[in-house]
Amino acid sequence: MKLDGIQSPAELRKLEVSELPELAAEIRAFLVDVAARKGGHFAPSMGTVELTIALHYVYDTPHDLLVWDVGHQAYAHKLLTGRRDRLHTIRQDDGLSGFLKRAESRYDDFGAGHASTAPSAALGMAEGLALSGKERNVIAVIGDGAMTGGLAFEALNNAGALGSNLLVVLNDNAMSISPNVGAMAHYLTTLATHPFYRKVKSDVHSVITRLPKVGAVAGAFARRLEQGLKGVVVPGALFQALGFTYLGPIDGHELGDLTDVLSRVRDSSMGPVLLHVLTQKGRGYAPAEADPVKFHGVGPFDPVTGAAPPVKASEDGNSATPPLPVPPSYTAAFSNALIALGKRREDLVGITAAMATGTGIDGFAKEFPERSYDVGIAEGHAVTFAAGLATQGLRPVCAIYSTFLQRAYDHVFHDVALQKLPVVFAIDRAGLVGADGPTHHGLFDLAYLRTLPGLVLSAPRDADELADLLETALDQDEAPFAIRYPRGSGPSPRTREPKILPIGSWDVLSERGWDVAFLAVGSMVPVAESVSEQLIAQGLGVSVINARFIKPLDIERLRIVAGKARLVVTLEEGTMRGGFGSAVLEALVEHEIDLSGTILCRGVPDRFITHGSMDKLRGLAGLQPGQVLEAVLERLGRDEDSLRKTPGMRKAQE
């Protein structure tokens, strides 16, 4: 086995080029084995095996800098850079990150979980090296899906103007998670299939392979020749116009061609170069080749068939144990509610940013294709596009993951909130998200959205309330309206038709005394209910309020709770810095509300939370029911001790 002898790229470079295809086959077999047992982002990395090998074979990593975009495509990179023995821990508790992470390996030159960042980071590295007088190669690998993001083009524009020594490898598999959309996808397909270009492709390649290793004059001549040829035969010549030498498209699974072209680029002074590489997502594993969307990110599967594990047999071995019924996910609940609204409202429009399946917009798109838009990995554009639709009397619902909406904050502020446009934001994956880790946790939306004047910010406790909030958001046309909800299943399925809620109203779920009052947001409502039962069992009086509106707050309800409760506890699955608890504290001061007791705020602490199981992560955040119970009892005991130390309390006890 070639793979057994490779613990670093230095050992990889000892192989002959003719031996590399065998290594590629071994890597794919290893990836299939790991993914079948543990799951993960599988299909993207299967498509980049040869590209990964070629990059590490030709370039002197880690001396040369290799920047991967997102990291879904970099499992083979992890495997070849000393992490093979731990690859089975990927995305698991205390295991390898599913993305690139600077703290994890000296070969991970830049961490990223959001797309389109690689060209910008690599350009900064290239210019930093130039300013320091250091000679090192810098390579950015970016997927064609990420090329729908504006940040990538901002970097290409800047790199072309600077003339930086930078190689951008465009890994083109015609997909991001789902098939790519938009003019850029069409343009790249045209590049790969244009008959005139294909006719002279070998001639252009011949020119490049004859480039001398040194010589500015010869290099400049070759670049002008190549640019002239491409300008004639390639529609648009977009990358040439941006100041890049464009090479390709070449077969990303032909190791001989890959290593040859990369070697020529490495040894030639060509300025910024874009190498267009065609790959197949899921390459080498038939089920993933047939359904790359399904195998983009998977759980464990049968390595032979690709099917999910069978239902386990019962203890007597005679019959299968039926799976327990699971309520539909919040994403499914949102999708179903949006479709129902779409049937009643012809002004309703659905928008997403390359996450149609992940957000549930795909269901709406099947029902109403003319009123559904996937704008690509361009969250800022999605928001401003929605604002434009709203100016024309339409009611856009913009569905974006919490972590990705962070990328569009200025657009939410400048293009929506400032102009008081009634865009509805459906914010999926709010809170902790598990294995995807810190780049994908949706912990900051409460804090960054509640700063915007006029914006309504809400969080449902179940599928019924999610439908209620959508109905409420579309019933008004005076303000933007955000609805944030977690990944995974809610506590219960839909049980009724949606209703319109008074904006800013909280819901009293139980009122059984006032020793403790919980003000819980969204996913923390079940935690509050669980802890309340344990406190009641200990003889305490407890009330639970569903604080479904974070902005505006229910000030009258807050005034009542503050006047009665011995301890008010705020619970949120988001950062405590600037979140719901902070909003409550600010309101107490602003509205001069006196507390009859004290207040305890519980949320995610002021640090980045790693990846792992949801149980582990909620434990790290101190949000498990047992941890909340312990904190409440500790605070009640501390308050009791404090009272006993006061003269008035001692006199009353006597």
For each residue, the residues with C-beta under 8 A, 3 or more apart:
1: 4 5 26
2: 5 6 15 19 22 23 26
3: 6 23 26 27 30 79 84
4: 1
5: 1 2 11
6: 2 3 11 12 23 80 84
7: 11 82 84
8: 11 12 80 81 82
9: 12 13 56 57 61 62 80 81 107
10: 13 14
11: 5 6 7 8 14
12: 6 8 9 15 23 53 56 57 80
13: 9 10 56 57
14: 10 11
15: 2 12 19 20 23 57
16: 19 20
17: 20 57 255 256 259
18: 21
19: 2 15 16 22 23
20: 15 16 17 23 24 50 53 54 57 255 259
21: 18 24 25 255
22: 2 19 25 26
23: 2 3 6 12 15 19 20 26 27 53
24: 20 21 27 28 49 50 53 255
25: 21 22 28 29 284
26: 1 2 3 22 23 29 30
27: 3 23 24 30 31 49 53 76 79 80
28: 24 25 31 32 46 49 283 284 285
29: 25 26 32 33
30: 3 26 27 33 34 79 84 87
31: 27 28 34 35 42 45 46 49 75 76 79
32: 28 29 35 36 46 285 303
33: 29 30 36 37 303
34: 30 31 37 38 40 87 88 90
35: 31 32 38 39 40 42 298 301
36: 32 33 300 301 302 303
37: 33 34 88 300
38: 34 35 88 89 90 91 92 300
39: 35 42 91 297 298 299 300 301
40: 34 35 75 90 91 98 297 298
41: 44 45 71 72 75 98 296 297
42: 31 35 39 45 46 75 282 288 295 296 297 298
43: 46 47 281 282 288 292 295 296
44: 41 47 48 72 73 143 173 281 296
45: 31 41 42 48 49 72 73 74 75 76
46: 28 31 32 42 43 49 281 282 283 284 285 288
47: 43 44 73 171 173 252 279 280 281 282 283
48: 44 45 51 52 73 74 76 141 171 252 279
49: 24 27 28 31 45 46 52 53 76 283 284
50: 20 24 53 54 252 253 254 255 258 279
51: 48 54 55 141 169 171 252 258 277 279
52: 48 49 55 56 74 76 77 80
53: 12 20 23 24 27 49 50 56 57 76 80 255
54: 20 50 51 57 58 255 258 259 262
55: 51 52 58 59 61 66 139 141 169 262
56: 9 12 13 52 53 59 61 66 77 80 81
57: 9 12 13 15 17 20 53 54 259
58: 54 55 259 262 263 266
59: 55 56 64 66 137 139 262 266
60: 63 64 137
61: 9 55 56 64 65 66 81 107
62: 9 65 66 106 107 109
63: 60 136
64: 59 60 61 136 137 138 139
65: 61 62 109 122 125 136 137 138 139
66: 55 56 59 61 62 77 107 109 139 141
67: 109 110 118 121 122 125 138 139 140 141
68: 71 73 74 77 100 110 112 118 141
69: 73 112 115 116 117 118 140 141 142 143 146
70: 73 99 112 113 114 115 143 146
71: 41 68 74 97 98 99 100 111 112 113
72: 41 44 45 98 99 143 296 297
73: 44 45 47 48 68 69 70 141 143 171
74: 45 48 52 68 71 77 78 99 100
75: 31 40 41 42 45 78 79 87 90
76: 27 31 45 48 49 52 53 79 80
77: 52 56 66 68 74 80 81 100 107
78: 74 75 81 83 87 90 96 105
79: 3 27 30 31 75 76 83 84 87
80: 6 8 9 12 27 52 53 56 76 77 84
81: 8 9 56 61 77 78 105 107 108
82: 7 8 105 107
83: 78 79 86 87 96 104 105
84: 3 6 7 30 79 80 87
85:
86: 83 89 90 95 96
87: 30 34 75 78 79 83 84 90 96
88: 34 37 38 95
89: 38 86 92 94 95 96
90: 34 38 40 75 78 86 87 95 96 97 98
91: 38 39 40 95 96 97 98 435 436 437 611
92: 38 89 95 435 612 613
93: 612 613 616
94: 89 612
95: 86 88 89 90 91 92
96: 78 83 86 87 89 90 91 104
97: 71 90 91 100 101 104 437 611
98: 40 41 71 72 90 91 435 436 437 611
99: 70 71 72 74 111 112 113 436 437 439
100: 68 71 74 77 97 104 108 110 111 112
101: 97 104 105 108 111
102: 108 109 110 111
103:
104: 83 96 97 100 101 108
105: 78 81 82 83 101 108
106: 62
107: 9 61 62 66 77 81 82
108: 81 100 101 102 104 105 111
109: 62 65 66 67 102 125
110: 67 68 100 102 117 118 121 122 125
111: 71 99 100 101 102 108 439
112: 68 69 70 71 99 100 115 117 118 121 439
113: 70 71 99 403 436 437 438 439 440
114: 70 117 403 404 407 439
115: 69 70 112 143 145 146 149 176 354 377
116: 69 119 142 146 147 148 149 150 151 152 377
117: 69 110 112 114 120 121 151
118: 67 68 69 110 112 121 122 140 141 142 146 152 168
119: 116 122 123 140 142 151 152 155 156 159 166 168
120: 117 123 124 151 152 154 155
121: 67 110 112 117 118 124 125 140
122: 65 67 110 118 119 125 126 138 139 140 155 166 168
123: 119 120 126 127 138 140 155 158 159 162 164 166
124: 120 121 127 128
125: 65 67 109 110 121 122 128 129 138
126: 122 123 129 130 138 159 164 165 166
127: 123 124 130 131 162 164
128: 124 125 131 132
129: 125 126 132 134 135 136 138
130: 126 127 133 134 164 165
131: 127 128
132: 128 129
133: 130
134: 129 130
135: 129
136: 63 64 65 129
137: 59 60 64 65 165 167 266
138: 64 65 67 122 123 125 126 129 165 166 167
139: 55 59 64 65 66 67 122 166 167 168 169
140: 67 69 118 119 121 122 123 166 167 168 169
141: 48 51 55 66 67 68 69 73 118 169 171
142: 69 116 118 119 146 147 152 168 169 170 171
143: 44 69 70 72 73 115 146 147 170 171 172 173 176
144: 147 170 171 172 173 174 175 176 180 184 185 188
145: 115 148 175 176 177 180 354 376 377
146: 69 70 115 116 118 142 143 149 152 176 377
147: 116 142 143 144 152 153 170 184 188
148: 116 145 176 180 181 182 184 185 354 375 376 377 378
149: 115 116 146 152 153 376 377 378
150: 116 153 154 378 380 381
151: 116 117 119 120 154 155
152: 116 118 119 120 142 146 147 149 155 156
153: 147 149 150 156 157 242
154: 120 150 151 157 158
155: 119 120 122 123 151 152 158 159
156: 119 152 153 159 160 168 239 242 244 272 274
157: 153 154 160 161 242
158: 123 154 155 161 162
159: 119 123 126 155 156 162 164 166 168 242 243 244 272
160: 156 157 163 242 243 244 272
161: 157 158 243
162: 123 127 158 159 272
163: 160 243 271 272
164: 123 126 127 130 159 271 272
165: 126 130 137 138 269 271 272
166: 119 122 123 126 138 139 140 159 272 273
167: 137 138 139 140 265 272 273 274 275
168: 118 119 122 139 140 142 156 159 244 272 273 274 275
169: 51 55 139 140 141 142 274 275 277
170: 142 143 144 147 188 248 274 275 276 277
171: 47 48 51 73 141 142 143 144 252 277 279
172: 143 144 188 192 249 252 276 277 278 279
173: 44 47 143 144 278 279 280 281 292
174: 144 179 180 185 188 189 281
175: 144 145 178 179 180 281 292 293
176: 115 143 144 145 146 148 180 354 376 377
177: 145 293 296 297 354 355 357 358
178: 175 293 354 356 357
179: 174 175 185 293
180: 144 145 148 174 175 176 184 185 376
181: 148 185 354 374 375 376
182: 148 185 186 375 376
183: 186 187
184: 144 147 148 180 187 188 376
185: 144 148 174 179 180 181 182 188 189
186: 182 183 189 190
187: 183 184 190 191 235 236 238
188: 144 147 170 172 174 184 185 191 192 276
189: 174 185 186 192 193
190: 186 187 193 194 235 236
191: 187 188 194 197 234 235 248 249 276
192: 172 188 189 249 276 278
193: 189 190 198
194: 190 191 197 198 233 234 235
195: 198 199
196: 199 200 232 233
197: 191 194 200 201 230 233 234
198: 193 194 195 201
199: 195 196 233
200: 196 197 203 204 229 233
201: 197 198 204 205
202: 205 206
203: 200 206 207 229
204: 200 201 207 208 226 229 230 247
205: 201 202 208 209 250 261
206: 202 203 209 210
207: 203 204 210 211 222 225 226 229
208: 204 205 211 222 226 247 261 264
209: 205 206 260 261 264
210: 206 207 222
211: 207 208 218 219 222 264 268 270
212: 215 218 219 268
213: 267 268
214: 269
215: 212 218 219
216: 219 220 269
217: 220 221
218: 211 212 215 221 222
219: 211 212 215 216 222 223 268 269 270
220: 216 217 223 224
221: 217 218 224 225
222: 207 208 210 211 218 219 225 226
223: 219 220 226 227 245 270 271
224: 220 221 227 228
225: 207 221 222 228 229
226: 204 207 208 222 223 229 230 245 246
227: 223 224 230 231 237 240 245
228: 224 225 231 232
229: 200 203 204 207 225 226 232 233
230: 197 204 226 227 233 234 237 240 246
231: 227 228 234 237 240
232: 196 228 229
233: 194 196 197 199 200 229 230
234: 191 194 197 230 231 237 240 246
235: 187 190 191 194
236: 187 190 241
237: 227 230 231 234 240 241 246
238: 187 241 242
239: 156 242 244 246 274
240: 227 230 231 234 237 243 244 245 246
241: 236 237 238
242: 153 156 157 159 160 238 239
243: 159 160 161 163 240 271 272
244: 156 159 160 168 239 240 271 272 273 274
245: 223 226 227 240 270 271 272 273 274
246: 226 230 234 237 239 240 273 274 276
247: 204 208 250 261 265 273 274 275 276
248: 170 191 274 275 276 277 278
249: 172 191 192 276 277 278
250: 205 247 254 257 258 261 275 276 277 278
251: 254 257 277 278
252: 47 48 50 51 171 172 258 277 278 279
253: 50 279 280 283
254: 50 250 251 257 258
255: 17 20 21 24 50 53 54 258 259
256: 17 259 260
257: 250 251 254 260 261
258: 50 51 54 250 252 254 255 261 262 277
259: 17 20 54 57 58 255 256 262 263
260: 209 256 257 263 264
261: 205 208 209 247 250 257 258 264 265 275
262: 54 55 58 59 258 259 265 266 275
263: 58 259 260 266 267
264: 208 209 211 260 261 267 268
265: 167 247 261 262 268 270 273 275
266: 58 59 137 262 263
267: 213 263 264
268: 211 212 213 219 264 265
269: 165 214 216 219
270: 211 219 223 245 265 273
271: 163 164 165 223 243 244 245
272: 156 159 160 162 163 164 165 166 167 168 243 244 245
273: 166 167 168 244 245 246 247 265 270
274: 156 167 168 169 170 239 244 245 246 247 248
275: 167 168 169 170 247 248 250 261 262 265
276: 170 172 188 191 192 246 247 248 249 250
277: 51 169 170 171 172 248 249 250 251 252 258
278: 172 173 192 248 249 250 251 252
279: 47 48 50 51 171 172 173 252 253 283
280: 47 173 253 283 289
281: 43 44 46 47 173 174 175 288 289 292 296
282: 42 43 46 47 285 287 288 289 290 291 292 295
283: 28 46 47 49 253 279 280 288 289
284: 25 28 46 49 289
285: 28 32 46 282 288 289 295 306
286: 289 290 306
287: 282 290 291 295 301 305 306
288: 42 43 46 281 282 283 285 291 292 294 295 306
289: 280 281 282 283 284 285 286 292
290: 282 286 287
291: 282 287 288 294 295
292: 43 173 175 281 282 288 289 295 296
293: 175 177 178 179 296 357
294: 288 291 298
295: 42 43 282 285 287 288 291 292 298 306
296: 41 42 43 44 72 177 281 292 293
297: 39 40 41 42 72 177
298: 35 39 40 42 294 295 301
299: 39 308
300: 36 37 38 39 308 309
301: 35 36 39 287 298 305 306 307 308 309
302: 36 305 306 307 308 309
303: 32 33 36 306
304:
305: 287 301 302
306: 285 286 287 288 295 301 302 303
307: 301 302 310
308: 299 300 301 302
309: 300 301 302
310: 307 320
311: 320 321 322 323
312: 320 321
313: 317 318 319 320 321
314: 317 318 319 320 321
315:
316: 319
317: 313 314
318: 313 314
319: 313 314 316
320: 310 311 312 313 314
321: 311 312 313 314
322: 311
323: 311 326
324:
325:
326: 323 489
327: 463 489 490 491 492 493
328: 332 333 336 463 489 490 493 494
329: 332 333 487 488 489 490
330: 333 334 428 460 463 466 485 486 487 488 489 490
331: 334 335 358 359 360 428 487
332: 328 329 335 336 360
333: 328 329 330 336 337 463 466 467 490 493 494
334: 330 331 337 338 359 360 399 426 428 466 470 485
335: 331 332 338 339 360 361 362 363 364
336: 328 332 333 339 340 363 494
337: 333 334 340 341 466 467 470 471 498
338: 334 335 341 342 348 350 360 361 363 364 397 426 470
339: 335 336 342 343 363 364 367
340: 336 337 343 344 467
341: 337 338 344 345 348 470 471 474
342: 338 339 345 348 350 364 367 368 371
343: 339 340 367
344: 340 341
345: 341 342 348 395 474
346: 371
347: 393 394 395
348: 338 341 342 345 368 371 394 395 397 474
349: 371 372 373 386 389 394 395 396 397
350: 338 342 361 364 365 368 371 372 373 396 397 399
351: 361 372 373 374 375 382 385 386 389 396 397 398 399
352: 355 356 359 361 373 374 375 382 398 399 400
353: 374 375 376 377 378 379 381 382 400 404
354: 115 145 148 176 177 178 181 374 375 376 377 378
355: 177 352 358 359 361 399 400 401 404
356: 178 352 359 361 362 365 374
357: 177 178 293 360 362
358: 177 331 355 401 428
359: 331 334 352 355 356 399 400 401 426 428
360: 331 332 334 335 338 357 363 364 399 428
361: 335 338 350 351 352 355 356 364 365 372 374 399
362: 335 356 357 365 366
363: 335 336 338 339 360 366 367
364: 335 338 339 342 350 360 361 367 368 371 372
365: 350 356 361 362 368 369 372 374
366: 362 363 369
367: 339 342 343 363 364
368: 342 348 350 364 365 371 372
369: 365 366 372
370:
371: 342 346 348 349 350 364 368
372: 349 350 351 361 364 365 368 369
373: 349 350 351 352 385
374: 181 351 352 353 354 356 361 365
375: 148 181 182 351 352 353 354 378 381 382 385
376: 145 148 149 176 180 181 182 184 353 354 381
377: 115 116 145 146 148 149 176 353 354
378: 148 149 150 353 354 375 381 382
379: 353 382 383 400 404 405 407 408 411
380: 150 383 384 407 408 410 411
381: 150 353 375 376 378 384 385 411
382: 351 352 353 375 378 379 385 386 398 400 408
383: 379 380 386 387 398 400 405 408 411 412 415 416 423
384: 380 381 387 388 411 415
385: 351 373 375 381 382 388 389 396
386: 349 351 382 383 389 390 396 398 416 423
387: 383 384 390 391 411 415 416 419 421 423
388: 384 385 391 392
389: 349 351 385 386 392 394 396
390: 386 387 393 394 395 396 416 421 422 423
391: 387 388 421
392: 388 389
393: 347 390
394: 347 348 349 389 390
395: 345 347 348 349 390 422 424 474 477
396: 349 350 351 385 386 389 390 423 424
397: 338 348 349 350 351 424 426 470 474
398: 351 352 382 383 386 423 424 425 426
399: 334 350 351 352 355 359 360 361 426 428
400: 352 353 355 359 379 382 383 404 405 408 425 426 427 428
401: 355 358 359 404 405 427 428 429 440 442
402: 405 406 427 428 429 430 431 442 443 444 445 484
403: 113 114 406 429 433 439 440 441 442
404: 114 353 355 379 400 401 407 408
405: 379 383 400 401 402 408 409 412 425 427 445
406: 402 403 409 444 445 448
407: 114 379 380 404
408: 379 380 382 383 400 404 405 411 412
409: 405 406 412 413 448
410: 380 413 414
411: 379 380 381 383 384 387 408 414 415 416
412: 383 405 408 409 415 416 417 425 449 452 455 480
413: 409 410 416 417 418 452
414: 410 411 417 418
415: 383 384 387 411 412 418 419 421
416: 383 386 387 390 411 412 413 419 421 423 480
417: 412 413 414 420 452 453 454 455 480
418: 413 414 415
419: 387 415 416
420: 417 454 478 479 480
421: 387 390 391 415 416 480
422: 390 395 473 476 477 478 479 480 481
423: 383 386 387 390 396 398 416 480 481
424: 395 396 397 398 470 473 474 480 481 482 483
425: 398 400 405 412 480 481 482 483
426: 334 338 359 397 398 399 400 470 483 485
427: 400 401 402 405 430 442 445 482 483 484 485
428: 330 331 334 358 359 360 399 400 401 402 485 487
429: 401 402 403 433 440 442 486 487
430: 402 427 442 445 459 484 485 486 522 523 573 574
431: 402 441 442 443 486 487 522 523 573 574
432: 441 443 486 573 604 609 614 617 618 621
433: 403 429 436 437 440 441 442 487
434: 487 611 612 613 614 617
435: 91 92 98 611 612 613
436: 91 98 99 113 433 439 440 441 611
437: 91 97 98 99 113 433 440 441 609 610 611 612
438: 113 441 608 609 610 611
439: 99 111 112 113 114 403 436
440: 113 401 403 429 433 436 437
441: 403 431 432 433 436 437 438 609
442: 401 402 403 427 429 430 431 433 445 484 486 574
443: 402 431 432 573 574 575 604 609
444: 402 406 447 448 574 575
445: 402 405 406 427 430 442 448 449 482 484 574
446: 449 450 457 459 484 521 550 572 574 575 578 579 580
447: 444 450 451 574 575 577 578 579 582
448: 406 409 444 445 451 578
449: 412 445 446 452 455 457 482 551
450: 446 447 455 457 550 551 578 579 583
451: 447 448 578
452: 412 413 417 449 455 480
453: 417
454: 417 420 479 480
455: 412 417 449 450 452 479 480 481 482 551
456: 473 479 480 481 482 503 504 549 551 552
457: 446 449 450 482 484 549 550 551
458: 469 481 482 483 484 548 549 550
459: 430 446 483 484 485 521 522 523 548 550
460: 330 463 464 465 466 468 469 483 485 490 522 548
461: 465 491 520 522 523 525 526 546 548
462: 465 466 490 491 492
463: 327 328 330 333 460 466 467 490 492 493 494
464: 460 467 468 492 494 495 496 498
465: 460 461 462 468 469 546 548
466: 330 333 334 337 460 462 463 469 470 483 485 490
467: 333 337 340 463 464 470 471 494 498
468: 460 464 465 471 472 498 499 500 501
469: 458 460 465 466 472 473 481 483 501 548
470: 334 337 338 341 397 424 426 466 467 473 474 483 498
471: 337 341 467 468 474 475 498 499 500
472: 468 469 475 476 481 500 501 503
473: 422 424 456 469 470 476 481 483
474: 341 345 348 395 397 424 470 471
475: 471 472 500
476: 422 472 473 479 481 503
477: 395 422
478: 420 422
479: 420 422 454 455 456 476
480: 412 416 417 420 421 422 423 424 425 452 454 455 456
481: 422 423 424 425 455 456 458 469 472 473 476
482: 424 425 427 445 449 455 456 457 458
483: 424 425 426 427 458 459 460 466 469 470 473
484: 402 427 430 442 445 446 457 458 459 522
485: 330 334 426 427 428 430 459 460 466 490 522 523
486: 330 429 430 431 432 442 522 523 573
487: 329 330 331 428 429 431 433 434
488: 329 330 614
489: 326 327 328 329 330
490: 327 328 329 330 333 460 462 463 466 485 493
491: 327 461 462 526
492: 327 462 463 464 495
493: 327 328 333 463 490
494: 328 333 336 463 464 467
495: 464 492
496: 464 499
497:
498: 337 464 467 468 470 471
499: 468 471 496
500: 468 471 472 475
501: 468 469 472 505 548
502: 505
503: 456 472 476 549 552
504: 456 549 552 553 554
505: 501 502 548 549 554 557
506: 519 545 546 547 548 549 554 557
507: 545 546 548
508: 511 543 544 545 546 557
509: 525 529 544 545 546
510: 529 532 542 543 544
511: 508 543
512: 532 536 541 542 543
513: 536 540 541 542 543
514: 517 541 543 564 565 566
515: 535 540 541 542 565 566 567 636
516: 532 535 540 541 542 543 565 566 567 569 632 636
517: 514 542 543 544 545 561 564 565 567 568 569
518: 528 531 532 542 543 544 545 569 571
519: 506 545 547 558 561 568 569 570 571 580 584
520: 461 524 525 527 528 544 545 546 547 570 571 572
521: 446 459 524 525 547 548 550 570 571 572 573 574 580
522: 430 431 459 460 461 484 485 486 525 548 572 573
523: 430 431 459 461 485 486 526 527 573
524: 520 521 527 528 571 572 573 623
525: 461 509 520 521 522 528 529 544 546
526: 461 491 523 529 530
527: 520 523 524 530 531 571 623 624 625 628
528: 518 520 524 525 531 532 544 569 571 628
529: 509 510 525 526 532 533 544
530: 526 527 533 534 625
531: 518 527 528 534 535 625 628 629 632
532: 510 512 516 518 528 529 535 536 542 543 544
533: 529 530 536 537
534: 530 531 537 538 625 629
535: 515 516 531 532 538 540 542 629 632 633
536: 512 513 532 533 539 540 541 542
537: 533 534
538: 534 535
539: 536
540: 513 515 516 535 536 636
541: 512 513 514 515 516 536
542: 510 512 513 515 516 517 518 532 535 536
543: 508 510 511 512 513 514 516 517 518 532 561 565
544: 508 509 510 517 518 520 525 528 529 532
545: 506 507 508 509 517 518 519 520 557 561
546: 461 465 506 507 508 509 520 525
547: 506 519 520 521 550 553 554 570 580
548: 458 459 460 461 465 469 501 505 506 507 521 522
549: 456 457 458 503 504 505 506 552 553 554
550: 446 450 457 458 459 521 547 553 580 583
551: 449 450 455 456 457 583
552: 456 503 504 549 555
553: 504 547 549 550 558 583 584 587
554: 504 505 506 547 549 557 558
555: 552 558 559 587 591 593
556: 559 560
557: 505 506 508 545 554 560 561
558: 519 553 554 555 561 562 584 587 588 591 593
559: 555 556 562 563 591 593
560: 556 557 563 564
561: 517 519 543 545 557 558 564 565 568
562: 558 559 565 568 588 593 594 595 596
563: 559 560 593 594 596
564: 514 517 560 561 596
565: 514 515 516 517 543 561 562 568 596 597
566: 514 515 516 596 597 598 636 639
567: 515 516 517 597 598 599 600 632 635 636 639
568: 517 519 561 562 565 584 595 597 598 599 600
569: 516 517 518 519 528 599 600 601 602 628 632
570: 519 520 521 547 580 581 584 599 600 601 602 603
571: 518 519 520 521 524 527 528 602 603 623 628
572: 446 520 521 522 524 576 579 580 581 602 603 604
573: 430 431 432 443 486 521 522 523 524 603 604 621 623
574: 430 431 442 443 444 445 446 447 521 579 580 603 604
575: 443 444 446 447 578 579 603 604 606
576: 572 579 581 582 601 602 603 604 605 606
577: 447 582 606
578: 446 447 448 450 451 575 582
579: 446 447 450 572 574 575 576 582 583 603
580: 446 519 521 547 550 570 572 574 583 584 603
581: 570 572 576 584 585 601 602 603
582: 447 576 577 578 579 585 586 601
583: 450 550 551 553 579 580 586 587
584: 519 553 558 568 570 580 581 587 588 599 601
585: 581 582 588 589 599 601
586: 582 583 589 590
587: 553 555 558 583 584 590 591 593
588: 558 562 584 585 591 593 595 599
589: 585 586 592
590: 586 587
591: 555 558 559 587 588
592: 589
593: 555 558 559 562 563 587 588
594: 562 563
595: 562 568 588 598 599
596: 562 563 564 565 566
597: 565 566 567 568 639
598: 566 567 568 595 635 639
599: 567 568 569 570 584 585 588 595
600: 567 568 569 570 631 632 635
601: 569 570 576 581 582 584 585
602: 569 570 571 572 576 581 622 623 628 631
603: 570 571 572 573 574 575 576 579 580 581 621 623
604: 432 443 572 573 574 575 576 609 621 623
605: 576 621 622
606: 575 576 577
607:
608: 438
609: 432 437 438 441 443 604 617 620 621
610: 437 438 617 620
611: 91 97 98 434 435 436 437 438 617
612: 92 93 94 434 435 437 616 617 620
613: 92 93 434 435 616 617
614: 432 434 488 617 618
615: 618 619 624
616: 93 612 613 619 620
617: 432 434 609 610 611 612 613 614 620 621
618: 432 614 615 621 623 624
619: 615 616 622 623 624 627
620: 609 610 612 616 617
621: 432 573 603 604 605 609 617 618
622: 602 605 619 627 628 631
623: 524 527 571 573 602 603 604 618 619 627 628
624: 527 615 618 619 627 628
625: 527 530 531 534 628 629
626: 629 630
627: 619 622 623 624 630 631
628: 527 528 531 569 571 602 622 623 624 625 631 632
629: 531 534 535 625 626 632 633
630: 626 627 633 634
631: 600 602 622 627 628 634 635
632: 516 531 535 567 569 600 628 629 635 636
633: 535 629 630 636 637
634: 630 631 637 638
635: 567 598 600 631 632 638 639
636: 515 516 540 566 567 632 633 639 640
637: 633 634 640 641
638: 634 635 641 642
639: 566 567 597 598 635 636 642 643
640: 636 637 643 644
641: 637 638 644 645
642: 638 639 645 646
643: 639 640 646 649
644: 640 641 649 650 653
645: 641 642 649 650
646: 642 643 649 650
647: 650 651
648: 651 652
649: 643 644 645 646 652 653
650: 644 645 646 647 653 654
651: 647 648 654
652: 648 649
653: 644 649 650
654: 650 651
